Amino acid sequence: MAPYTPLALITSYSFLLAAALVAVLAITLRLLALFPPHRLPPPQRRIGTPTRLLVVLGSGGHTAEMLAALRDLDPRKYTHRTYVISSGDAFSAEKAVEFEKKLELKGVAKQPDQRADTNGQMQKCSSTLQTSTRVADAAPAGTGSYDIAIVPRARRIHQSLLSTPFSALRCLWACFDILRAPSITTTVPLPKWSAAELYNYPDLIITNGPATAVIIILASLILRFFDVKGANSRGKMRTMYLESWARVKRLSLSGKLLVRIVDRFLVQWEGLQGVGGRGEFLGVLV
């Protein structure tokens, strides 16, 4: 029998099978390192440090619940907010602008020398946001900046299943751009001293279940998997899922898909506590 040549060896079935197993093992270990609870704790930062929060809004109820949960948000701790909406969702865009105006009014009402109370100021969902980015120390008040980013719908109502993969890929590509930097249509000008920091990956992504959320989380996972521009090594794009108040006994489809992927999974009914081994019950947040 003739000896194996190097070319014949690397094209043999046994070699290809071994290579495939090694690749699967490497990918599996990499994914496990990205999922909780294996992620390192978030870096500690001062209030006022450029910090980007990305909020995924959905039409109607999802938007109302999300903004209600963020009513005590301290803009000094999240100096730039990105609101992601689907194309054609004018309602969510209007509500995001109204929410920012309320934040601005709160900031004007505060005294310039008022110091932050990091132990008790943010309540319910906002206190959970604080633990997810480990904000420390105090700084003068300010409302920061925000932008509203629009992504194509992953699937329109009554859209054919044959064309859905193409529209979902289009949405995924748009999500990559949004995650890499805030929209150029930023409503409030970014401070020059922090522009370089703000035009980067979000520090925290929070959503409560619209279909776009699944695509956003998938896009963040891909960027972290390949550690594009330090997406994972710098501790960026931590994720928090807030299950809808309407979900009393069972999770939504988005919740079922994301329960083992996001860093924190919050539920609003005690009966869902511990669901999927991840559900955290903190009371009604809306």
Secondary structure as UniProt FT lines:
FT   HELIX           6..10
FT   HELIX           13..34
FT   TURN            36..37
FT   STRAND          45..46
FT   TURN            47..48
FT   STRAND          52..56
FT   TURN            59..60
FT   HELIX           61..69
FT   TURN            70..72
FT   TURN            75..77
FT   STRAND          80..86
FT   TURN            87..88
FT   HELIX           90..109
FT   TURN            112..113
FT   TURN            118..120
FT   HELIX           124..133
FT   STRAND          135..136
FT   STRAND          145..151
FT   TURN            157..158
FT   TURN            161..163
FT   HELIX           164..180
FT   TURN            184..185
FT   HELIX           192..194
FT   HELIX           195..198
FT   STRAND          204..207
FT   HELIX           211..225
FT   TURN            226..227
FT   HELIX           228..230
FT   TURN            231..235
FT   STRAND          238..242
FT   TURN            245..246
FT   HELIX           253..258
FT   TURN            259..261
FT   STRAND          264..267
FT   HELIX           270..272
FT   TURN            273..274
FT   HELIX           275..277
FT   STRAND          279..281
//
